[in-house]
Amino acid sequence: MKLEFHHINYVSHDVEALHDFYTKIMKMDDIAPQNFPRTTATSKTGYDGNIKFATEGSMQMHLAERDLDVAVRNGLHINPVERGHIAFRTDDIDGFKKHLKDNGIQYADYGTAFAAEWHQIFFYDPEGNIIEVHQQVPED
């Protein structure tokens, strides 16, 4: 099972200002949101907050609107857009979920509720920082 660092997610009440800072001050390039197909949020699943994307060429930043109710709406215990998170990509999400279970680490399985092309899980490190691990999945 392979893991690679993929992105850092910061949350904000003002995504536009955060994106302007990283693209104008930090000289990162904008990534078009069309590169990240999203699922349609409902009253019970998903996330429809504003998201902007930037990169310095190898790493991505996902700048998302803070939403304190995402976990409750999705019936899960971890909210990845409350304080932000770091993310890794794997080639074996089921193997990684088994690895977490074998090590007694609980996770929230959001599946494709946020991103149409990614199966995402979220869990805490020992200090309470949120970590995402996702696997690309084929589009329907």
Backbone torsions as a table, in degrees:
resi	resn	phi	psi	omega
1	MET	NA	125.9	-178.0
2	LYS	-99.9	141.0	173.0
3	LEU	-128.8	135.7	174.3
4	GLU	-137.1	142.4	178.9
5	PHE	-63.8	133.6	-173.5
6	HIS	-119.2	-52.5	-178.8
7	HIS	-156.9	165.7	172.4
8	ILE	-114.6	133.4	177.9
9	ASN	-111.0	121.8	171.2
10	TYR	-110.1	145.1	177.3
11	VAL	-114.2	154.1	-175.7
12	SER	-157.7	157.7	170.0
13	HIS	-82.3	-17.2	-179.4
14	ASP	-128.4	80.8	-176.9
15	VAL	-61.6	-37.9	-179.3
16	GLU	-60.4	-45.7	-179.8
17	ALA	-65.4	-39.9	178.8
18	LEU	-64.7	-44.1	178.6
19	HIS	-63.9	-43.2	176.8
20	ASP	-58.4	-41.3	179.4
21	PHE	-60.3	-49.6	-175.9
22	TYR	-72.1	-30.7	179.3
23	THR	-85.9	-35.9	-177.3
24	LYS	-90.8	-46.4	-176.9
25	ILE	-83.2	-45.1	-178.2
26	MET	-89.3	-0.4	174.2
27	LYS	61.1	30.1	176.3
28	MET	-82.5	157.0	177.9
29	ASP	-89.6	141.6	174.4
30	ASP	-70.6	143.0	171.8
31	ILE	-113.6	127.3	-178.3
32	ALA	-62.1	134.3	180.0
33	PRO	-61.8	-19.7	177.5
34	GLN	-63.4	-18.6	177.9
35	ASN	-75.7	-6.0	-177.1
36	PHE	-128.8	79.5	-179.6
37	PRO	-59.7	130.9	-178.8
38	ARG	-109.4	155.0	173.7
39	THR	-83.9	161.8	178.6
40	THR	-81.1	123.3	179.0
41	ALA	-76.4	146.8	175.0
42	THR	-124.3	-175.0	178.1
43	SER	-71.6	-11.0	-177.3
44	LYS	-121.0	-8.1	-177.4
45	THR	-153.4	155.5	175.1
46	GLY	87.3	-168.4	-176.7
47	TYR	-153.6	127.2	-179.1
48	ASP	-118.6	21.2	178.3
49	GLY	-68.1	161.8	177.1
50	ASN	-67.0	134.0	176.4
51	ILE	-135.0	135.4	172.3
52	LYS	-122.6	157.2	-176.0
53	PHE	-131.1	146.7	177.9
54	ALA	-147.7	159.4	178.2
55	THR	-150.2	154.4	171.7
56	GLU	-102.4	4.1	176.4
57	GLY	126.1	-33.0	178.9
58	SER	-123.0	-36.6	179.0
59	MET	-102.9	152.7	176.9
60	GLN	-111.8	152.7	168.0
61	MET	-118.8	131.2	175.2
62	HIS	-110.4	116.2	-174.1
63	LEU	-108.1	107.7	-168.4
64	ALA	-118.5	149.5	175.9
65	GLU	-69.7	129.3	179.3
66	ARG	-62.9	134.3	178.0
67	ASP	-141.8	105.6	-174.9
68	LEU	-75.5	-8.4	-175.8
69	ASP	-106.8	4.4	-176.0
70	VAL	-58.4	-47.6	-177.5
71	ALA	-62.2	-44.3	-179.5
72	VAL	-62.1	-47.1	-179.6
73	ARG	-60.6	-34.8	-177.3
74	ASN	-92.0	1.0	178.5
75	GLY	68.0	30.8	-178.1
76	LEU	-124.0	170.1	-173.7
77	HIS	-103.1	-3.4	180.0
78	ILE	-121.6	131.6	-179.6
79	ASN	-109.4	104.2	-177.1
80	PRO	-75.0	-9.4	178.3
81	VAL	-117.0	31.3	171.9
82	GLU	-92.2	-51.0	-179.3
83	ARG	-124.2	-5.5	-176.5
84	GLY	96.5	179.9	-176.4
85	HIS	-166.7	168.4	169.1
86	ILE	-106.9	155.1	-173.9
87	ALA	-134.6	143.5	175.9
88	PHE	-123.6	150.5	175.4
89	ARG	-107.7	139.7	176.5
90	THR	-123.3	163.9	173.9
91	ASP	-103.2	4.9	-177.4
92	ASP	-151.5	79.5	-176.8
93	ILE	-63.8	-37.9	179.4
94	ASP	-66.2	-41.4	176.6
95	GLY	-63.0	-37.3	179.8
96	PHE	-71.2	-38.1	176.2
97	LYS	-61.6	-40.7	177.0
98	LYS	-63.3	-41.4	177.9
99	HIS	-58.6	-44.0	177.7
100	LEU	-63.6	-46.7	179.6
101	LYS	-58.9	-45.0	179.7
102	ASP	-60.3	-24.5	-179.0
103	ASN	-104.5	11.7	175.0
104	GLY	69.9	27.4	-179.2
105	ILE	-104.2	119.6	177.3
106	GLN	-77.5	148.2	178.7
107	TYR	-140.9	161.3	174.9
108	ALA	-107.3	120.7	-177.4
109	ASP	-97.6	102.2	179.7
110	TYR	-87.5	-6.4	-178.5
111	GLY	53.9	-128.9	179.1
112	THR	-106.5	27.4	-178.1
113	ALA	-63.3	-28.4	-177.6
114	PHE	-102.9	-40.3	-174.4
115	ALA	-128.1	127.4	-176.5
116	ALA	-63.9	-26.4	-174.4
117	GLU	-107.6	5.6	-178.4
118	TRP	-129.7	134.1	168.0
119	HIS	-93.6	116.5	-172.6
120	GLN	-114.7	137.3	168.7
121	ILE	-124.5	153.6	-179.5
122	PHE	-133.6	143.3	178.4
123	PHE	-153.4	171.7	-178.0
124	TYR	-102.4	144.1	167.2
125	ASP	-82.6	177.1	-176.7
126	PRO	-61.5	-18.2	179.0
127	GLU	-97.8	2.1	178.6
128	GLY	89.7	7.9	174.5
129	ASN	-75.8	140.7	-178.0
130	ILE	-87.5	135.4	177.6
131	ILE	-121.5	135.3	172.9
132	GLU	-105.3	140.2	164.8
133	VAL	-127.2	131.1	-179.9
134	HIS	-135.6	159.2	174.4
135	GLN	-127.3	138.1	175.1
136	GLN	-68.4	139.6	176.1
137	VAL	-125.6	152.0	179.7
138	PRO	-64.9	146.4	175.7
139	GLU	-68.3	148.0	176.9
140	ASP	-74.5	NA	NA
